[in-house]
Amino acid sequence: MQTKHFFSDPNHLVLTALHSITLTNPSLALDPTHKIVFRRPDAPRKAKKVSIVTGGGSGHEPAFAGYVGHGLCDASVAGTIFASPSAEQIRRAAMDRVPTNEGVFIIPMNYTGDVLNFGMATEKCRAAGINTEFFAINDDVGVGREKGGLVGRRGLCGGILILKMIGALAEAGGSLEEVYGLARQVNDNLVSLGSSLEHVHIPGRDVPEDTVQHGEVEIGMGIHNEPGSHRAKFELVGLVSIMLKQLLDQNDTDRNYITRKPEDKFVLLVNNLGGVSPLEMAGITDELYRQLERDYQVKPVRLIQGTFLTSLNGLGFSVSLLRLSDTGLGAGKSMLELLDAPAEAVGWSAPIPTSTWDNRSDAPVELKDSNLAEELPSNLKLDPAVVKKILGAGLKRVISVEPEVTRYDTIVGDGDCGVGLKRGAEAIQALLDNASPPLSDDIVNTVNRIVTVVENTMDGTSGAIYAIFLNALAHGLRAQDQSSAVPATTEVWAKALKHSINALSKYTPAKPGDRTLMDALVPFGDTLMETLDVRVAAAASQQGSESTKSMKASLGRAVYVGGEEEWLGKVPDPGAYGLSEFLTGLAEAVEK
């Protein structure tokens, strides 16, 4: 459980968060005393429009203040973290902060405190002669009918779809009766379920004793740490299967809230509860889509993924499925059209327009791959057996020194340099041993094939540097191509090497003396150009690598590591050392 926070005072945190909404959306204003975010009276607004008031406890951002703005809600009322706002706060919002001439629709989530306080405010508005309707969003299936009892379903992220559609309808001139009716209709066709790997900690409070054990997941957990249906051993594919079954199993009389027909169309909303990385959320969405299509023959006509209703930094996600039905409201007011309608609210992050969805195609895209090595042959020749012998010797040496390179990089870097070099070397060796088609005597073709291997197997900074270097090396070789066959001599290689080093300098400021692999590469290139002797050039590379022991780093991870007193004068740059060993291996093979 994450218990570290930047704020220790939760009340101050809530007020600053509400104020930030008015900074990111200039059409809004804040009543700090009553924690109300509302549309500014001087902002553009239709004269005859139903006002929509929502809200609830804080800690669910961007809900609910994030859904105030043109095309969505007119005001939101915030309580403290995970606690309902008071009836007086809500009354102020509904009677004093929004226009009331066309009526007010009050719509919270279905939690006891929210229902009581928003309901009390509704009755105060009615008593004051304001045409007011009330509805509590209830879309959760984590707690079924039997356990939910008289309280009913909890409100989860599917409710944001309701807010979006009724907001669009109100903006389009829908009456209070129509807005209220649409909210009920959408809710009747909506199911949601959340799951989380851990409870959350509220800033300024004690750490709760109950936690979800490592390797387990709470299925159906609510947005205030409330328990769900059960806990299970965590495994994503199985979790998604369980969640979809609770959402869509027609035989589950306890949770079957919608009846599904083969022709029905659905909207899928995948919501981050606050603490899941975007990378994992994307993977979760992909798994949900796969299983929906495979096991339920449901292919959503809209798929919306993002952070819409959170539980602070909850390490979980929720899934909402909306079955589309006819609103009966006429042209431009179908559920999809209302969902796609534009909105100026910072919490609504569904930017894909209707036209893009309408042009959706399932036709496979033809993937074309350019293979310049095969398309553009050269006349620079080198026997493949010689390439295998000399290059293989260098690769073998790199693989053998991986433990030493790793040890050096563990001291002055992040420990992955040796493994990265070994992975690239092994992949190139596999190409030499099992190339299909076999390597030819066209050395430009061979280098280009090696480039492809490096680009696909070596990542990180060193991988990028080697890929740029080798691409430029191929270009430097091709620049010396003749109209007839010529051997790739040492002089040809020296010129190509000089070209590639110059090209590399365009993309990295590293130069000899900066404690990088350039301390080994540049001396090798310069010496080879001067002497045309690979052995002498390799010795210069070894000397350059050795000199890095006494250098302070000015580039790369070593800059941030610190502790130079422990390694300065003792540890060479891992990248320079690994490269110099490779070049030494080449030189030894040339000797033989």
VEXDREN-2710 file (C-alpha; in Angstrom, 1 decimal):
% VEXDREN-2710
k/r/px/py/pz
1/MET/0.0/0.0/0.0
2/GLN/1.4/3.4/-1.0
3/THR/1.3/5.6/2.1
4/LYS/3.6/8.4/1.0
5/HIS/1.9/11.7/-0.1
6/PHE/2.9/15.2/-1.1
7/PHE/0.1/16.6/1.1
8/SER/-0.4/15.8/4.7
9/ASP/-3.5/18.0/5.2
10/PRO/-6.4/16.4/3.2
11/ASN/-8.7/19.4/3.6
12/HIS/-6.1/21.7/2.1
13/LEU/-5.4/19.2/-0.6
14/VAL/-9.1/19.1/-1.7
15/LEU/-9.4/22.9/-1.9
16/THR/-6.2/23.2/-4.0
17/ALA/-7.3/20.5/-6.3
18/LEU/-10.7/22.1/-6.8
19/HIS/-9.1/25.5/-7.5
20/SER/-6.8/23.9/-10.1
21/ILE/-9.9/22.9/-12.1
22/THR/-10.6/26.6/-12.6
23/LEU/-7.0/27.1/-13.8
24/THR/-7.3/24.4/-16.4
25/ASN/-10.8/25.4/-17.5
26/PRO/-11.3/29.2/-17.5
27/SER/-15.0/28.8/-18.0
28/LEU/-15.4/27.6/-14.4
29/ALA/-15.5/29.2/-11.0
30/LEU/-15.0/28.0/-7.4
31/ASP/-17.0/28.6/-4.3
32/PRO/-14.3/27.5/-1.8
33/THR/-16.5/27.8/1.3
34/HIS/-18.9/25.2/-0.1
35/LYS/-16.5/23.4/-2.3
36/ILE/-18.6/24.0/-5.4
37/VAL/-17.1/24.1/-8.9
38/PHE/-19.6/25.7/-11.3
39/ARG/-19.8/27.2/-14.8
40/ARG/-19.2/31.0/-14.7
41/PRO/-22.3/33.1/-15.1
42/ASP/-20.4/35.2/-17.7
43/ALA/-19.3/32.2/-19.7
44/PRO/-21.2/31.4/-22.9
45/ARG/-24.4/29.4/-22.1
46/LYS/-27.7/28.6/-23.8
47/ALA/-30.5/30.6/-22.4
48/LYS/-32.9/27.7/-22.0
49/LYS/-31.0/24.8/-20.5
50/VAL/-31.6/22.3/-17.8
51/SER/-28.9/22.6/-15.1
52/ILE/-27.1/19.4/-14.0
53/VAL/-25.6/19.2/-10.5
54/THR/-23.5/16.2/-9.5
55/GLY/-20.8/15.5/-6.9
56/GLY/-19.6/13.3/-4.1
57/GLY/-16.6/12.6/-1.9
58/SER/-13.2/13.8/-3.0
59/GLY/-10.5/11.3/-4.0
60/HIS/-12.2/10.1/-7.2
61/GLU/-10.7/12.7/-9.5
62/PRO/-11.3/13.7/-12.2
63/ALA/-14.8/13.0/-10.9
64/PHE/-16.7/15.0/-10.2
65/ALA/-15.5/18.6/-10.7
66/GLY/-13.7/17.4/-13.8
67/TYR/-17.0/16.9/-15.5
68/VAL/-18.2/20.4/-15.1
69/GLY/-18.2/22.4/-18.3
70/HIS/-20.0/23.1/-21.6
71/GLY/-21.6/19.8/-22.8
72/LEU/-21.5/18.1/-19.5
73/CYS/-22.5/19.2/-15.9
74/ASP/-23.2/22.7/-14.6
75/ALA/-21.9/22.3/-11.1
76/SER/-20.2/19.8/-8.8
77/VAL/-20.1/19.6/-5.1
78/ALA/-17.2/18.1/-3.2
79/GLY/-17.0/16.5/0.2
80/THR/-13.8/15.6/2.0
81/ILE/-12.0/12.5/0.9
82/PHE/-14.4/9.6/0.5
83/ALA/-17.2/11.5/2.4
84/SER/-20.4/13.0/1.0
85/PRO/-20.8/16.8/0.8
86/SER/-23.4/18.2/3.2
87/ALA/-27.0/18.9/2.1
88/GLU/-26.3/22.7/2.6
89/GLN/-23.4/22.6/0.2
90/ILE/-25.5/20.8/-2.4
91/ARG/-28.5/23.2/-1.8
92/ARG/-26.2/26.2/-2.5
93/ALA/-25.0/24.6/-5.7
94/ALA/-28.5/23.8/-7.0
95/MET/-30.2/27.0/-5.9
96/ASP/-27.5/29.7/-6.1
97/ARG/-24.7/28.6/-8.4
98/VAL/-26.6/27.4/-11.5
99/PRO/-29.6/28.8/-13.5
100/THR/-32.9/27.2/-12.3
101/ASN/-35.4/28.5/-14.8
102/GLU/-35.5/25.3/-16.9
103/GLY/-35.2/23.0/-13.8
104/VAL/-32.3/21.3/-12.0
105/PHE/-31.3/17.6/-12.2
106/ILE/-29.4/16.4/-9.2
107/ILE/-27.4/13.2/-9.9
108/PRO/-24.9/11.7/-7.4
109/MET/-23.7/8.1/-7.1
110/ASN/-25.7/5.5/-5.1
111/TYR/-23.9/5.6/-1.7
112/THR/-25.9/6.1/1.5
113/GLY/-24.4/9.5/2.5
114/ASP/-24.6/10.9/-1.0
115/VAL/-28.2/9.7/-1.4
116/LEU/-29.3/11.3/1.9
117/ASN/-27.6/14.6/1.4
118/PHE/-28.3/15.1/-2.3
119/GLY/-31.8/13.9/-1.7
120/MET/-32.3/16.4/1.2
121/ALA/-31.0/19.2/-1.1
122/THR/-33.5/18.0/-3.8
123/GLU/-36.4/18.4/-1.4
124/LYS/-35.2/21.9/-0.3
125/CYS/-35.1/22.9/-4.0
126/ARG/-38.6/21.6/-4.6
127/ALA/-39.8/23.3/-1.5
128/ALA/-38.4/26.5/-2.9
129/GLY/-40.5/26.1/-6.0
130/ILE/-37.7/24.9/-8.3
131/ASN/-38.5/22.1/-10.7
132/THR/-36.0/19.5/-9.5
133/GLU/-35.4/15.8/-10.3
134/PHE/-33.1/13.3/-8.5
135/PHE/-31.4/10.1/-9.5
136/ALA/-28.7/8.1/-7.9
137/ILE/-26.4/6.3/-10.4
138/ASN/-26.1/2.5/-9.6
139/ASP/-24.2/0.4/-12.1
140/ASP/-22.0/-1.9/-10.0
141/VAL/-22.4/-5.7/-10.2
142/GLY/-19.6/-6.6/-7.8
143/VAL/-22.2/-6.8/-5.0
144/GLY/-25.2/-8.7/-6.3
145/ARG/-28.9/-8.4/-5.5
146/GLU/-28.8/-10.6/-2.4
147/LYS/-25.9/-8.9/-0.7
148/GLY/-26.9/-5.4/-1.9
149/GLY/-30.4/-5.8/-0.4
150/LEU/-32.4/-2.6/-0.1
151/VAL/-29.3/-0.4/-0.7
152/GLY/-29.0/-1.7/-4.3
153/ARG/-26.1/-1.3/-6.7
154/ARG/-23.2/1.1/-6.0
155/GLY/-22.3/3.8/-8.4
156/LEU/-19.1/3.2/-10.4
157/CYS/-17.4/4.5/-13.5
158/GLY/-20.3/3.7/-15.8
159/GLY/-22.0/6.7/-14.3
160/ILE/-19.6/8.9/-16.1
161/LEU/-21.2/7.7/-19.4
162/ILE/-24.5/8.8/-17.9
163/LEU/-23.2/12.2/-17.0
164/LYS/-21.8/12.6/-20.5
165/MET/-25.0/11.7/-22.3
166/ILE/-27.4/13.7/-20.1
167/GLY/-25.0/16.7/-20.3
168/ALA/-25.1/16.5/-24.1
169/LEU/-28.9/16.2/-24.1
170/ALA/-29.3/19.2/-21.9
171/GLU/-26.9/21.2/-24.1
172/ALA/-29.1/20.2/-27.1
173/GLY/-32.2/21.6/-25.4
174/GLY/-33.6/18.5/-23.8
175/SER/-36.2/19.1/-21.1
176/LEU/-35.8/18.1/-17.4
177/GLU/-38.2/15.2/-18.0
178/GLU/-36.1/14.0/-21.0
179/VAL/-32.8/14.4/-19.1
180/TYR/-34.2/12.5/-16.1
181/GLY/-35.6/9.8/-18.3
182/LEU/-32.4/9.3/-20.2
183/ALA/-30.4/8.9/-17.0
184/ARG/-32.7/6.1/-15.9
185/GLN/-32.6/4.5/-19.3
186/VAL/-28.9/4.5/-19.6
187/ASN/-28.5/3.2/-16.0
188/ASP/-30.9/0.3/-16.8
189/ASN/-28.6/-0.8/-19.7
190/LEU/-25.3/-0.4/-17.8
191/VAL/-23.1/-2.7/-15.8
192/SER/-19.8/-2.0/-14.2
193/LEU/-17.2/-3.9/-12.1
194/GLY/-13.9/-3.0/-10.5
195/SER/-11.0/-5.0/-9.2
196/SER/-7.9/-4.0/-7.3
197/LEU/-4.6/-5.4/-6.1
198/GLU/-4.6/-3.3/-2.9
199/HIS/-6.5/-0.9/-0.7
200/VAL/-5.6/2.8/-0.8
201/HIS/-4.4/5.1/2.0
202/ILE/-6.0/8.5/2.6
203/PRO/-3.5/11.3/3.3
204/GLY/-3.5/12.3/6.9
205/ARG/-5.1/9.1/8.2
206/ASP/-3.8/5.9/9.8
207/VAL/-2.8/3.0/7.7
208/PRO/-5.8/0.5/7.5
209/GLU/-5.1/-2.9/8.9
210/ASP/-6.8/-4.8/6.1
211/THR/-4.7/-5.3/3.0
212/VAL/-5.0/-7.5/-0.1
213/GLN/-2.3/-10.1/0.2
214/HIS/0.5/-10.3/-2.4
215/GLY/-0.5/-12.4/-5.3
216/GLU/-4.2/-11.8/-4.7
217/VAL/-6.8/-9.5/-6.2
218/GLU/-10.1/-8.2/-4.7
219/ILE/-12.8/-8.7/-7.3
220/GLY/-15.6/-6.1/-7.1
221/MET/-13.8/-3.7/-4.7
222/GLY/-15.6/-0.4/-4.3
223/ILE/-14.1/3.0/-4.8
224/HIS/-13.8/3.6/-1.0
225/ASN/-12.0/0.4/-0.1
226/GLU/-15.3/-1.5/0.3
227/PRO/-15.0/-5.3/-0.2
228/GLY/-16.2/-6.9/-3.4
229/SER/-17.5/-10.4/-4.1
230/HIS/-14.3/-12.3/-3.2
231/ARG/-10.6/-12.4/-3.4
232/ALA/-8.7/-14.7/-5.8
233/LYS/-5.2/-15.6/-6.8
234/PHE/-4.1/-12.9/-9.3
235/GLU/-3.6/-13.7/-13.0
236/LEU/-4.8/-11.2/-15.5
237/VAL/-6.4/-13.5/-18.1
238/GLY/-8.3/-15.4/-15.4
239/LEU/-9.3/-12.1/-13.7
240/VAL/-10.7/-10.7/-16.9
241/SER/-12.6/-13.9/-17.5
242/ILE/-14.2/-13.7/-14.0
243/MET/-15.1/-10.0/-14.4
244/LEU/-16.7/-10.5/-17.8
245/LYS/-18.7/-13.4/-16.5
246/GLN/-20.0/-11.3/-13.6
247/LEU/-20.9/-8.5/-16.0
248/LEU/-22.5/-10.6/-18.8
249/ASP/-23.5/-14.1/-17.5
250/GLN/-27.2/-14.4/-18.3
251/ASN/-27.6/-17.4/-16.0
252/ASP/-26.4/-15.4/-12.9
253/THR/-29.7/-14.4/-11.4
254/ASP/-27.9/-12.4/-8.7
255/ARG/-26.1/-10.2/-11.2
256/ASN/-27.9/-10.4/-14.5
257/TYR/-28.9/-6.7/-14.8
258/ILE/-29.1/-6.6/-18.6
259/THR/-30.5/-9.1/-21.1
260/ARG/-28.2/-9.5/-24.1
261/LYS/-29.3/-10.3/-27.6
262/PRO/-26.9/-11.2/-30.5
263/GLU/-27.8/-8.0/-32.4
264/ASP/-27.1/-5.7/-29.4
265/LYS/-24.3/-3.1/-29.6
266/PHE/-22.2/-2.1/-26.7
267/VAL/-19.9/0.7/-25.5
268/LEU/-16.9/-0.5/-23.5
269/LEU/-15.3/1.9/-20.9
270/VAL/-12.1/0.8/-19.2
271/ASN/-11.2/3.0/-16.2
272/ASN/-8.0/3.4/-14.3
273/LEU/-8.6/3.5/-10.5
274/GLY/-5.7/5.8/-10.2
275/GLY/-2.5/3.8/-9.7
276/VAL/-2.1/1.6/-12.8
277/SER/0.4/2.7/-15.4
278/PRO/-0.8/3.6/-18.8
279/LEU/1.2/0.8/-20.2
280/GLU/-0.6/-1.8/-18.1
281/MET/-4.0/-0.2/-18.7
282/ALA/-3.4/-0.6/-22.5
283/GLY/-2.6/-4.3/-22.0
284/ILE/-5.7/-4.8/-19.8
285/THR/-7.8/-3.1/-22.5
286/ASP/-6.4/-5.4/-25.1
287/GLU/-7.2/-8.5/-23.0
288/LEU/-10.7/-7.3/-22.3
289/TYR/-11.4/-6.7/-26.0
290/ARG/-10.0/-10.1/-27.0
291/GLN/-12.2/-12.0/-24.5
292/LEU/-15.3/-10.0/-25.2
293/GLU/-15.1/-10.8/-28.9
294/ARG/-14.0/-14.4/-28.4
295/ASP/-16.3/-15.5/-25.6
296/TYR/-19.3/-13.2/-25.9
297/GLN/-19.3/-12.2/-29.5
298/VAL/-19.4/-8.6/-28.4
299/LYS/-17.4/-6.1/-30.5
300/PRO/-17.8/-2.7/-28.9
301/VAL/-18.8/0.1/-31.2
302/ARG/-17.0/2.5/-28.9
303/LEU/-14.0/1.7/-26.7
304/ILE/-13.0/4.4/-24.3
305/GLN/-10.0/4.0/-22.0
306/GLY/-8.6/6.4/-19.5
307/THR/-8.8/7.7/-15.9
308/PHE/-12.4/8.8/-15.2
309/LEU/-13.4/7.7/-11.7
310/THR/-10.5/6.9/-9.3
311/SER/-10.0/5.7/-5.8
312/LEU/-7.1/8.0/-5.1
313/ASN/-4.1/6.0/-6.4
314/GLY/-6.0/2.7/-6.4
315/LEU/-4.0/-0.2/-7.9
316/GLY/-6.9/-1.5/-10.0
317/PHE/-9.3/-0.9/-12.9
318/SER/-13.0/-1.0/-13.6
319/VAL/-14.9/-2.2/-16.6
320/SER/-18.2/-0.7/-17.8
321/LEU/-20.4/-2.1/-20.5
322/LEU/-23.3/-0.1/-21.9
323/ARG/-25.9/-1.7/-24.1
324/LEU/-27.2/0.8/-26.6
325/SER/-30.9/1.3/-26.9
326/ASP/-33.2/3.7/-28.7
327/THR/-33.7/6.9/-26.7
328/GLY/-36.8/7.9/-28.7
329/LEU/-35.6/11.5/-28.6
330/GLY/-35.2/12.0/-32.3
331/ALA/-32.3/12.8/-34.7
332/GLY/-29.0/13.7/-33.2
333/LYS/-30.0/12.4/-29.8
334/SER/-29.2/8.7/-29.9
335/MET/-27.0/7.3/-27.1
336/LEU/-24.0/7.2/-29.5
337/GLU/-24.5/10.7/-30.8
338/LEU/-24.8/12.1/-27.3
339/LEU/-21.7/10.2/-26.2
340/ASP/-19.8/11.6/-29.1
341/ALA/-21.0/15.1/-28.7
342/PRO/-18.2/17.6/-27.9
343/ALA/-17.6/18.6/-24.2
344/GLU/-15.4/21.2/-22.5
345/ALA/-14.6/19.4/-19.3
346/VAL/-11.1/18.4/-18.3
347/GLY/-12.1/15.0/-17.0
348/TRP/-13.7/13.8/-20.3
349/SER/-10.8/12.3/-22.3
350/ALA/-12.4/10.6/-25.3
351/PRO/-11.0/12.5/-28.3
352/ILE/-11.9/10.2/-31.1
353/PRO/-14.6/11.8/-33.2
354/THR/-17.7/10.1/-34.7
355/SER/-16.3/10.3/-38.2
356/THR/-13.3/8.2/-37.2
357/TRP/-15.5/5.5/-35.6
358/ASP/-17.8/5.5/-38.7
359/ASN/-14.8/4.8/-40.9
360/ARG/-13.6/2.0/-38.7
361/SER/-12.4/-1.0/-40.8
362/ASP/-11.6/-4.6/-39.9
363/ALA/-9.8/-5.2/-43.1
364/PRO/-6.2/-6.3/-42.4
365/VAL/-3.6/-3.7/-43.2
366/GLU/-0.9/-4.9/-45.6
367/LEU/2.5/-4.6/-43.9
368/LYS/5.2/-3.6/-46.3
369/ASP/8.8/-4.1/-45.3
370/SER/11.6/-2.4/-47.2
371/ASN/14.8/-4.5/-47.5
372/LEU/17.4/-2.2/-48.8
373/ALA/20.1/-4.8/-48.4
374/GLU/18.4/-7.0/-51.0
375/GLU/17.0/-4.2/-53.2
376/LEU/20.3/-2.4/-53.7
377/PRO/23.2/-4.8/-54.2
378/SER/26.7/-3.5/-54.2
379/ASN/30.0/-4.5/-55.9
380/LEU/32.0/-4.4/-52.7
381/LYS/33.1/-8.0/-52.1
382/LEU/34.3/-10.0/-49.1
383/ASP/34.3/-13.7/-48.7
384/PRO/31.6/-14.8/-46.2
385/ALA/34.0/-17.3/-44.7
386/VAL/36.4/-14.4/-43.9
387/VAL/33.5/-12.4/-42.3
388/LYS/32.5/-15.4/-40.2
389/LYS/36.0/-16.0/-39.0
390/ILE/37.0/-12.4/-38.2
391/LEU/33.6/-11.1/-36.9
392/GLY/33.0/-14.3/-35.1
393/ALA/36.2/-13.9/-33.1
394/GLY/35.2/-10.5/-32.0
395/LEU/31.7/-11.6/-31.0
396/LYS/33.1/-14.6/-29.0
397/ARG/35.3/-12.2/-27.0
398/VAL/32.4/-9.9/-26.2
399/ILE/30.3/-12.8/-25.0
400/SER/33.1/-14.1/-22.8
401/VAL/33.7/-10.8/-21.0
402/GLU/30.0/-10.1/-20.3
403/PRO/30.5/-10.8/-16.5
404/GLU/33.3/-8.3/-16.3
405/VAL/31.4/-5.7/-18.3
406/THR/28.3/-6.3/-16.1
407/ARG/30.4/-5.9/-12.9
408/TYR/31.8/-2.6/-14.1
409/ASP/28.3/-1.3/-15.1
410/THR/26.9/-2.3/-11.8
411/ILE/29.4/0.0/-10.1
412/VAL/29.1/3.0/-12.5
413/GLY/25.8/2.5/-14.3
414/ASP/22.6/0.5/-14.2
415/GLY/24.1/-2.9/-14.7
416/ASP/22.6/-3.8/-18.2
417/CYS/25.6/-2.9/-20.5
418/GLY/27.2/-6.4/-20.5
419/VAL/23.9/-8.2/-21.0
420/GLY/23.0/-5.9/-23.8
421/LEU/26.3/-6.4/-25.6
422/LYS/26.1/-10.2/-25.1
423/ARG/22.5/-10.3/-26.4
424/GLY/23.5/-8.4/-29.5
425/ALA/26.6/-10.5/-30.1
426/GLU/24.8/-13.8/-29.7
427/ALA/22.1/-12.6/-32.2
428/ILE/24.8/-11.6/-34.8
429/GLN/26.5/-14.9/-34.3
430/ALA/23.3/-16.7/-34.9
431/LEU/23.0/-14.8/-38.2
432/LEU/26.5/-15.8/-39.2
433/ASP/25.8/-19.5/-38.4
434/ASN/22.3/-19.9/-39.7
435/ALA/21.6/-17.0/-42.1
436/SER/18.7/-17.7/-44.5
437/PRO/19.3/-17.0/-47.2
438/PRO/23.1/-17.6/-46.6
439/LEU/25.4/-14.6/-46.5
440/SER/26.7/-13.5/-49.9
441/ASP/30.0/-11.9/-50.8
442/ASP/28.2/-8.5/-51.0
443/ILE/29.5/-6.9/-47.8
444/VAL/27.1/-4.0/-47.9
445/ASN/24.3/-6.6/-47.9
446/THR/25.9/-8.4/-45.0
447/VAL/26.3/-5.2/-42.9
448/ASN/22.7/-4.2/-43.6
449/ARG/21.5/-7.6/-42.4
450/ILE/23.6/-7.2/-39.2
451/VAL/22.0/-3.8/-38.7
452/THR/18.6/-5.4/-38.7
453/VAL/19.7/-7.8/-36.1
454/VAL/21.2/-5.1/-33.9
455/GLU/18.1/-2.9/-34.2
456/ASN/15.8/-5.8/-33.1
457/THR/17.9/-7.2/-30.2
458/MET/19.8/-4.3/-28.6
459/ASP/17.9/-1.6/-26.8
460/GLY/18.8/1.4/-24.6
461/THR/21.4/4.0/-25.4
462/SER/24.2/1.7/-26.5
463/GLY/21.8/-0.2/-28.8
464/ALA/20.8/3.1/-30.5
465/ILE/24.5/4.2/-30.8
466/TYR/25.5/0.9/-32.4
467/ALA/22.5/0.9/-34.8
468/ILE/23.3/4.5/-35.9
469/PHE/27.0/3.6/-36.3
470/LEU/26.3/0.5/-38.3
471/ASN/23.8/2.2/-40.6
472/ALA/26.3/4.9/-41.3
473/LEU/29.0/2.2/-41.8
474/ALA/26.9/0.6/-44.5
475/HIS/26.5/4.1/-46.1
476/GLY/30.2/4.7/-45.9
477/LEU/30.9/1.4/-47.7
478/ARG/28.3/2.0/-50.4
479/ALA/29.8/5.4/-51.1
480/GLN/32.9/3.5/-52.3
481/ASP/31.0/1.1/-54.5
482/GLN/32.3/0.8/-58.1
483/SER/30.7/-0.2/-61.4
484/SER/32.6/-3.5/-61.2
485/ALA/33.5/-5.9/-58.4
486/VAL/36.2/-4.6/-56.0
487/PRO/37.4/-6.1/-52.7
488/ALA/36.6/-4.6/-49.4
489/THR/40.1/-3.8/-48.3
490/THR/41.4/-2.4/-45.0
491/GLU/41.5/1.0/-46.7
492/VAL/37.8/0.7/-47.7
493/TRP/36.9/-0.2/-44.1
494/ALA/39.0/2.6/-42.7
495/LYS/37.2/5.2/-44.9
496/ALA/33.8/3.8/-44.1
497/LEU/34.6/3.7/-40.4
498/LYS/35.7/7.4/-40.5
499/HIS/32.4/8.2/-42.2
500/SER/30.3/6.4/-39.6
501/ILE/32.2/8.1/-36.7
502/ASN/31.5/11.5/-38.2
503/ALA/27.8/10.6/-38.7
504/LEU/27.5/9.4/-35.1
505/SER/28.8/12.8/-33.9
506/LYS/25.6/14.4/-35.3
507/TYR/23.5/12.5/-32.8
508/THR/25.6/12.4/-29.7
509/PRO/27.8/15.0/-28.2
510/ALA/30.1/12.3/-26.8
511/LYS/33.8/12.6/-27.8
512/PRO/37.0/11.1/-26.5
513/GLY/37.5/12.2/-22.9
514/ASP/33.8/12.0/-21.9
515/ARG/34.1/8.5/-20.6
516/THR/32.0/6.7/-23.2
517/LEU/32.5/4.0/-25.8
518/MET/33.7/6.8/-28.1
519/ASP/37.0/6.6/-26.1
520/ALA/37.5/3.2/-27.6
521/LEU/35.9/3.7/-31.0
522/VAL/37.6/7.0/-32.1
523/PRO/41.2/5.9/-31.5
524/PHE/40.5/2.7/-33.4
525/GLY/39.1/4.6/-36.4
526/ASP/41.8/7.3/-36.4
527/THR/44.6/4.8/-36.0
528/LEU/43.2/2.5/-38.7
529/MET/43.0/5.4/-41.1
530/GLU/46.6/6.4/-40.4
531/THR/48.2/2.9/-40.4
532/LEU/45.8/0.6/-42.1
533/ASP/46.9/-1.9/-39.5
534/VAL/44.0/-3.5/-37.5
535/ARG/46.3/-4.8/-34.8
536/VAL/47.8/-1.3/-34.1
537/ALA/44.3/0.2/-34.2
538/ALA/43.0/-2.4/-31.7
539/ALA/45.8/-1.6/-29.3
540/ALA/44.9/2.1/-29.6
541/SER/41.3/1.2/-28.7
542/GLN/42.5/-0.8/-25.7
543/GLN/44.6/2.2/-24.5
544/GLY/41.6/4.5/-25.0
545/SER/39.4/2.1/-22.9
546/GLU/42.0/2.0/-20.2
547/SER/42.3/5.8/-20.0
548/THR/38.6/6.0/-19.1
549/LYS/39.5/4.7/-15.6
550/SER/40.8/8.1/-14.6
551/MET/38.0/10.1/-16.3
552/LYS/35.0/11.7/-14.6
553/ALA/31.8/11.0/-16.5
554/SER/30.2/13.9/-18.4
555/LEU/27.6/11.8/-20.2
556/GLY/25.5/8.7/-19.5
557/ARG/24.2/7.2/-16.3
558/ALA/27.6/7.4/-14.6
559/VAL/27.0/11.2/-14.3
560/TYR/24.2/10.5/-11.8
561/VAL/25.7/7.6/-9.9
562/GLY/28.2/9.5/-7.8
563/GLY/30.7/7.8/-5.4
564/GLU/33.5/8.5/-7.8
565/GLU/36.0/8.2/-5.0
566/GLU/35.3/4.4/-4.9
567/TRP/35.7/3.7/-8.6
568/LEU/37.8/6.6/-10.1
569/GLY/41.1/5.1/-11.3
570/LYS/39.9/1.6/-11.0
571/VAL/36.9/1.0/-13.2
572/PRO/36.8/1.7/-17.0
573/ASP/33.7/2.8/-18.9
574/PRO/31.8/-0.5/-19.4
575/GLY/30.8/0.4/-23.0
576/ALA/34.4/1.4/-24.0
577/TYR/35.8/-1.7/-22.4
578/GLY/33.3/-4.0/-24.1
579/LEU/33.9/-2.4/-27.5
580/SER/37.7/-2.6/-27.1
581/GLU/37.5/-6.3/-26.3
582/PHE/35.4/-6.8/-29.5
583/LEU/38.0/-4.9/-31.6
584/THR/40.8/-6.9/-30.0
585/GLY/39.1/-10.1/-30.9
586/LEU/38.9/-8.9/-34.5
587/ALA/42.5/-8.0/-34.6
588/GLU/43.6/-11.4/-33.2
589/ALA/41.6/-13.2/-35.9
590/VAL/43.2/-11.0/-38.6
591/GLU/46.7/-12.0/-37.2
592/LYS/45.9/-15.6/-37.7
END
